[in-house]
Amino acid sequence: MQEVETKALFGMELNELVALMQTLGEKPYRARQVFEALYKQRVHSVEDMTTLAQALRSRLMSERFHVALPEIVQTAVSVDGTERYLMRMADGETVETVWMPDGDGGERGDGSEAAEEEAGEIVGADEAVKAESYWDRRGNGRARSNFGTLAEKGFRRATICISSQVGCAVNCQFCLTAKLGIRRNLTAGEIAGQVAAVLNRHKIQIGKDRINLVFMGMGEPFLNYEHFMKSVWLLVEGVGIPESRMTVSTSGILPGILAFAGEKLRPKLALSLNASNDVVRERIMPITRKWNIAELLEAVVKIPLRTREWVTFEYVLLGGVNDQPEHAREVLALLRGMRAKVNLIVWNPGPGIDYVQPTPEDVAVFQKMLIEGGIATYIRRPRGRDIYAACGQLKRTVADETQDLVAIRAAAI
């Protein structure tokens, strides 16, 4: 028996919902009610859209319309509080999404509100004193509960790492996701839907809780550009998360960077540099054969940065490959004169990938050289390594031979 096709509402823009209501003989204001229910209220079903008349809800369901949020089917929880979710789409395909309470420090130095928040927080050995001082300054005498769900749990913010494709076609040699190859692009609704599903799981209150988004999960966002950018619009105008709290990471898709430079509404940009010259970069990132470092940097400087906005260059340190002083000197030469910061990422190991982590001494020297050369440089905090949730470790664990490497338990939904 052939399955009847259903139609997803989550992922529709307001103008698309207006057109839908017109076909159903409804007034345009009904479209705004559906839009609010989908993105502000983050309902799970058409039946939950209680601002609509029952007759309209019944009509939508009879016409096979449904919300179609991705389903969290499994989760793994790290010792550091990070959670990795296996998200199932309507067609059964799966991707992974990561929740990081208090983030990983990736925003530091990029000029955004999130970066200023982190820079303003007290750094000290006594965590209890640090936390209370923070809430005293931010709270102005008000209870933590006035700041949303995260504050009640003792967190200042959270970061959600989102996937844009099922698998990835870029084939970076140090990344587990590359082993999947590419299966298909995600739709805008499937990309933004990951965020909604995670927000619902943690009962997040937009406007009270501080949420940062990073498009750094499975896939290359700029190889799914149209759906990625539509998802950004939905998350900003619908869900209510400002684009200044979003960062998109690209491996260096030149047409995507050039198109991105012309967008009026856009997240912050992070370019995965990962090498100081084309020879090394081509070896670890074969896409360099198509667009070399010079071409990418020329495109990046065309992006009209906001006041105090900086471009982030991500640099995965691979022991003995790209982590030596000569490489640091080459990075300084590449980025000289740019409004840029560098995030150093100590490589996160994975099965079947023949690299080693750099020594702590080499990491420290590399960072010191860049800072002394005038480039703001930070070391990203690794999150969720024990559950394969860290940068470069996402691989749809349930669907392959690595399942026994990670303790996964059924998600409590």
C-alpha positions as CSV (number, residue, x, y, z in Angstrom):
1,M,0.0,0.0,0.0
2,Q,1.4,3.3,-1.0
3,E,2.0,5.8,1.8
4,V,0.1,9.1,1.4
5,E,2.4,12.1,1.1
6,T,2.2,14.6,3.9
7,K,3.0,18.3,3.7
8,A,5.3,20.1,6.2
9,L,4.2,23.4,7.6
10,F,7.4,24.0,9.6
11,G,9.7,25.6,7.1
12,M,7.1,27.8,5.4
13,E,7.7,31.6,5.4
14,L,4.8,34.0,6.2
15,N,4.1,34.7,2.5
16,E,3.9,31.0,1.8
17,L,1.4,30.6,4.6
18,V,-0.6,33.5,3.3
19,A,-0.8,31.8,-0.1
20,L,-1.8,28.5,1.6
21,M,-4.6,30.2,3.6
22,Q,-5.9,31.8,0.4
23,T,-6.2,28.4,-1.3
24,L,-8.2,27.2,1.7
25,G,-10.5,30.3,1.5
26,E,-9.2,31.7,4.7
27,K,-8.4,35.3,5.7
28,P,-4.7,36.4,5.6
29,Y,-4.6,36.9,9.3
30,R,-4.9,33.1,9.7
31,A,-1.4,32.8,8.2
32,R,0.0,35.0,10.9
33,Q,-1.7,32.8,13.5
34,V,-0.1,29.7,12.0
35,F,3.3,31.4,11.7
36,E,3.2,32.4,15.4
37,A,2.1,28.8,16.4
38,L,4.9,27.2,14.4
39,Y,7.9,29.5,15.4
40,K,7.0,31.4,18.5
41,Q,5.0,28.7,20.3
42,R,6.9,25.8,18.6
43,V,3.8,23.6,18.6
44,H,4.3,19.9,17.9
45,S,1.0,19.3,15.9
46,V,-1.7,21.1,14.0
47,E,-4.1,20.2,16.8
48,D,-1.9,22.3,19.2
49,M,-2.6,25.4,17.1
50,T,-5.4,26.5,19.5
51,T,-5.6,30.0,18.1
52,L,-7.2,28.4,14.9
53,A,-10.8,27.4,14.8
54,Q,-11.3,23.6,15.1
55,A,-12.7,23.5,11.6
56,L,-9.5,25.0,10.1
57,R,-7.3,22.6,12.1
58,S,-9.4,19.7,10.9
59,R,-9.2,21.0,7.3
60,L,-5.4,21.2,7.5
61,M,-5.1,17.7,8.9
62,S,-7.5,16.3,6.3
63,E,-5.4,17.9,3.6
64,R,-2.3,16.0,5.1
65,F,-0.6,19.1,6.5
66,H,1.5,18.5,9.6
67,V,4.1,20.5,11.6
68,A,6.9,18.0,10.8
69,L,9.5,19.0,13.4
70,P,12.5,16.6,13.4
71,E,12.2,13.9,16.0
72,I,14.9,13.4,18.7
73,V,15.2,9.6,18.6
74,Q,18.3,9.1,20.6
75,T,20.6,11.2,22.9
76,A,24.0,10.8,24.5
77,V,24.9,12.9,27.5
78,S,28.5,13.9,28.2
79,V,30.2,14.2,31.6
80,D,30.4,18.0,30.9
81,G,26.7,18.4,30.3
82,T,26.9,18.4,26.5
83,E,24.1,16.4,24.8
84,R,24.2,14.9,21.3
85,Y,20.9,14.1,19.6
86,L,20.2,11.8,16.7
87,M,17.5,13.7,14.8
88,R,15.1,11.8,12.4
89,M,13.5,13.5,9.5
90,A,10.1,12.7,8.0
91,D,11.7,10.4,5.3
92,G,13.7,8.5,8.0
93,E,17.1,10.1,7.3
94,T,19.0,11.2,10.4
95,V,21.5,13.9,11.4
96,E,23.2,14.8,14.6
97,T,22.6,18.1,16.6
98,V,24.5,19.1,19.7
99,W,23.4,21.1,22.8
100,M,26.2,22.8,24.8
101,P,25.1,24.5,28.1
102,D,27.4,27.5,28.6
103,G,28.8,27.0,25.1
104,D,32.4,26.3,24.1
105,G,33.8,29.9,24.0
106,G,33.7,30.0,20.2
107,E,32.3,33.5,20.2
108,R,35.1,35.1,22.2
109,G,36.6,38.1,20.4
110,D,34.2,38.2,17.4
111,G,32.7,41.6,18.5
112,S,29.2,40.2,19.1
113,E,26.9,40.6,22.0
114,A,27.7,37.0,23.0
115,A,31.4,37.7,23.0
116,E,30.9,40.8,25.2
117,E,28.9,38.8,27.6
118,E,31.6,36.2,27.9
119,A,34.4,38.7,28.2
120,G,32.5,40.5,31.0
121,E,32.1,37.4,33.1
122,I,34.4,37.0,36.1
123,V,37.3,34.6,35.8
124,G,38.4,33.1,39.0
125,A,39.1,29.9,40.8
126,D,36.1,30.0,43.1
127,E,33.2,29.0,40.9
128,A,30.5,29.7,43.5
129,V,31.8,33.2,44.1
130,K,32.1,33.8,40.3
131,A,28.5,32.6,39.7
132,E,27.0,34.7,42.5
133,S,28.9,37.8,41.4
134,Y,27.7,37.2,37.8
135,W,24.0,37.0,38.9
136,D,24.4,40.0,41.2
137,R,25.6,42.1,38.3
138,R,23.2,40.8,35.7
139,G,20.2,40.3,38.0
140,N,20.1,43.7,39.7
141,G,18.4,42.1,42.7
142,R,15.9,40.0,40.6
143,A,15.5,36.3,41.0
144,R,17.3,34.0,38.6
145,S,13.9,32.6,37.5
146,N,13.2,35.9,35.8
147,F,15.9,35.1,33.3
148,G,14.4,31.8,32.0
149,T,15.0,28.1,32.2
150,L,18.8,28.2,31.8
151,A,19.3,30.5,34.8
152,E,17.2,28.1,36.9
153,K,19.7,25.4,36.1
154,G,22.7,27.7,36.7
155,F,23.7,28.3,33.1
156,R,24.4,31.7,31.6
157,R,23.8,30.7,28.0
158,A,23.6,27.7,25.7
159,T,24.8,26.9,22.2
160,I,23.1,24.6,19.7
161,C,25.2,23.1,16.9
162,I,23.1,22.5,13.8
163,S,23.5,20.2,10.8
164,S,22.7,21.4,7.2
165,Q,23.1,18.2,5.2
166,V,22.7,14.5,5.7
167,G,26.4,13.7,5.5
168,C,29.0,15.9,3.8
169,A,30.7,16.1,0.4
170,V,33.7,18.1,1.3
171,N,35.9,15.2,2.5
172,C,38.1,16.9,5.1
173,Q,40.5,14.2,6.1
174,F,40.4,14.9,9.8
175,C,36.6,14.8,10.1
176,L,34.4,11.8,10.9
177,T,31.4,13.2,9.0
178,A,33.4,13.0,5.8
179,K,33.2,9.2,6.1
180,L,29.5,9.3,5.5
181,G,29.7,11.0,2.1
182,I,26.7,13.0,1.1
183,R,23.1,11.7,1.0
184,R,21.0,14.8,0.6
185,N,20.5,18.4,1.6
186,L,18.3,19.3,4.5
187,T,15.3,21.6,3.9
188,A,15.0,25.0,5.6
189,G,12.4,23.5,7.9
190,E,14.6,20.5,8.8
191,I,17.6,22.9,9.6
192,A,15.5,25.3,11.7
193,G,13.5,22.4,13.1
194,Q,16.5,21.0,14.8
195,V,16.7,24.2,16.8
196,A,13.0,24.2,17.7
197,A,13.2,20.5,18.8
198,V,16.1,21.3,21.1
199,L,14.5,24.4,22.5
200,N,11.4,22.4,23.3
201,R,13.3,19.7,24.9
202,H,14.9,22.2,27.3
203,K,11.8,24.4,27.7
204,I,13.8,27.4,26.5
205,Q,12.2,30.9,26.7
206,I,13.3,33.0,23.9
207,G,13.7,36.6,25.1
208,K,14.8,35.4,28.5
209,D,17.3,32.6,27.8
210,R,20.4,33.5,25.8
211,I,20.8,31.0,23.0
212,N,23.7,31.0,20.4
213,L,23.5,29.0,17.2
214,V,26.4,27.6,15.2
215,F,25.9,26.0,11.8
216,M,28.8,23.7,12.3
217,G,27.3,20.3,12.5
218,M,27.1,17.7,9.7
219,G,27.4,19.1,6.2
220,E,28.6,22.2,4.4
221,P,26.0,25.0,4.8
222,F,27.2,26.9,1.7
223,L,26.6,23.8,-0.5
224,N,23.0,24.0,0.7
225,Y,22.9,27.8,0.5
226,E,19.3,28.5,-0.4
227,H,17.9,26.3,2.4
228,F,20.5,27.5,4.9
229,M,19.7,31.1,4.3
230,K,15.9,30.5,4.5
231,S,16.4,28.7,7.8
232,V,18.3,31.8,9.1
233,W,15.3,33.9,8.2
234,L,12.9,31.6,9.9
235,L,15.0,31.5,13.0
236,V,15.3,35.3,13.2
237,E,11.9,36.4,12.1
238,G,10.0,33.4,13.4
239,V,11.7,31.9,16.4
240,G,13.2,35.2,17.5
241,I,16.9,34.5,17.7
242,P,19.0,37.4,16.3
243,E,21.4,36.7,13.5
244,S,24.1,38.3,15.7
245,R,23.9,35.2,17.9
246,M,24.4,32.9,14.9
247,T,27.7,31.7,13.3
248,V,28.0,29.8,10.1
249,S,31.2,27.8,9.4
250,T,32.3,27.1,5.8
251,S,35.1,25.0,4.5
252,G,35.6,27.6,1.8
253,I,32.9,27.5,-0.8
254,L,33.8,30.6,-2.9
255,P,30.4,31.2,-4.6
256,G,28.7,30.9,-1.2
257,I,31.0,33.4,0.4
258,L,30.4,35.9,-2.4
259,A,26.7,35.5,-2.1
260,F,26.8,35.7,1.7
261,A,28.6,39.1,1.4
262,G,25.5,40.5,-0.3
263,E,23.0,39.3,2.3
264,K,21.2,41.9,4.3
265,L,20.3,39.4,7.1
266,R,23.2,37.1,7.8
267,P,25.0,35.3,10.7
268,K,28.6,35.8,11.5
269,L,31.1,34.0,9.4
270,A,33.7,31.4,10.4
271,L,36.1,30.1,7.7
272,S,37.8,26.8,8.4
273,L,41.3,27.7,7.4
274,N,43.1,24.7,9.1
275,A,46.4,25.3,7.3
276,S,48.8,28.1,6.6
277,N,49.6,27.3,3.0
278,D,47.9,25.6,0.0
279,V,50.1,22.5,0.1
280,V,49.2,21.5,3.6
281,R,45.5,22.6,3.2
282,E,45.1,20.6,0.0
283,R,46.3,17.5,1.7
284,I,43.9,17.7,4.6
285,M,41.1,19.6,2.8
286,P,40.9,18.5,-0.8
287,I,38.5,21.2,-1.7
288,T,41.5,23.6,-1.7
289,R,42.2,22.2,-5.3
290,K,39.1,24.1,-6.4
291,W,39.5,27.4,-4.4
292,N,42.9,28.2,-2.8
293,I,43.5,30.2,0.3
294,A,44.2,33.5,-1.6
295,E,40.9,33.3,-3.4
296,L,39.0,32.6,-0.2
297,L,40.6,35.5,1.7
298,E,39.9,37.9,-1.2
299,A,36.3,36.9,-1.0
300,V,36.1,37.2,2.8
301,V,37.3,40.8,2.8
302,K,34.3,41.7,0.6
303,I,31.9,41.0,3.4
304,P,30.7,44.3,4.9
305,L,31.3,43.7,8.6
306,R,29.0,45.3,11.2
307,T,30.4,47.6,13.8
308,R,32.9,45.7,15.9
309,E,32.2,42.5,13.9
310,W,35.2,40.3,13.2
311,V,35.6,37.3,10.9
312,T,36.6,34.1,12.7
313,F,39.2,31.7,11.2
314,E,39.0,28.2,12.6
315,Y,42.2,26.3,12.8
316,V,42.2,22.6,13.7
317,L,45.6,21.8,15.1
318,L,46.9,18.4,13.9
319,G,50.0,17.1,15.6
320,G,53.1,17.5,13.4
321,V,51.0,18.6,10.4
322,N,50.1,22.3,10.8
323,D,51.0,23.1,14.4
324,Q,54.6,24.3,14.2
325,P,56.1,27.8,14.6
326,E,56.6,28.1,10.8
327,H,52.9,27.5,10.3
328,A,52.0,30.2,12.9
329,R,54.3,32.7,11.0
330,E,52.5,31.9,7.8
331,V,49.1,32.3,9.4
332,L,50.2,35.8,10.6
333,A,51.3,36.7,7.1
334,L,47.9,35.5,5.6
335,L,45.7,37.4,8.1
336,R,47.8,40.6,8.5
337,G,45.6,43.7,8.1
338,M,42.3,41.8,8.3
339,R,39.7,42.3,11.0
340,A,40.1,38.7,12.1
341,K,40.3,36.4,15.1
342,V,41.5,32.8,15.2
343,N,39.9,30.0,17.1
344,L,42.3,27.2,17.6
345,I,40.7,23.7,17.9
346,V,42.8,20.9,19.3
347,W,41.9,18.0,16.9
348,N,39.2,15.7,18.3
349,P,40.1,12.1,17.6
350,G,37.9,9.6,15.9
351,P,38.1,5.9,14.8
352,G,39.8,5.3,11.5
353,I,41.4,8.8,11.2
354,D,45.2,8.7,11.3
355,Y,46.1,12.0,13.0
356,V,47.3,12.8,16.4
357,Q,46.6,15.6,18.8
358,P,49.2,18.3,19.1
359,T,51.2,18.6,22.4
360,P,50.0,21.2,24.9
361,E,53.3,22.9,24.5
362,D,52.9,23.2,20.7
363,V,49.4,24.6,21.2
364,A,50.6,27.2,23.7
365,V,53.5,28.3,21.5
366,F,51.2,28.6,18.4
367,Q,48.6,30.7,20.3
368,K,51.4,32.9,21.8
369,M,52.9,33.6,18.4
370,L,49.6,34.6,16.9
371,I,48.7,36.9,19.8
372,E,52.2,38.5,19.8
373,G,51.8,39.0,16.1
374,G,48.6,41.0,16.6
375,I,45.9,38.4,16.0
376,A,43.3,37.8,18.7
377,T,43.6,34.0,19.2
378,Y,41.5,31.7,21.4
379,I,41.5,28.0,22.1
380,R,38.0,26.5,21.7
381,R,36.9,24.5,24.7
382,P,36.3,20.9,23.7
383,R,32.8,19.8,24.6
384,G,31.4,16.3,24.5
385,R,34.5,14.4,23.4
386,D,33.4,11.3,25.5
387,I,30.2,11.0,23.4
388,Y,31.7,11.9,20.0
389,A,29.9,15.3,20.0
390,A,32.9,17.5,19.6
391,C,33.9,19.4,16.4
392,G,34.5,16.9,13.6
393,Q,33.1,13.9,15.5
394,L,29.5,13.8,14.3
395,K,28.7,10.6,12.3
396,R,25.1,9.4,12.9
397,T,26.4,6.9,15.3
398,V,23.2,4.8,15.4
399,A,23.5,4.0,11.7
400,D,27.0,2.6,11.5
401,E,29.7,0.5,13.0
402,T,30.8,3.0,15.6
403,Q,27.7,2.6,17.7
404,D,29.5,0.5,20.3
405,L,32.0,3.3,20.9
406,V,29.5,5.7,22.6
407,A,27.0,5.1,25.4
408,I,23.7,6.0,23.9
409,R,20.4,5.8,25.7
410,A,16.8,6.5,24.6
411,A,15.9,10.2,24.7
412,A,13.3,11.2,27.3
413,I,11.0,13.2,25.2
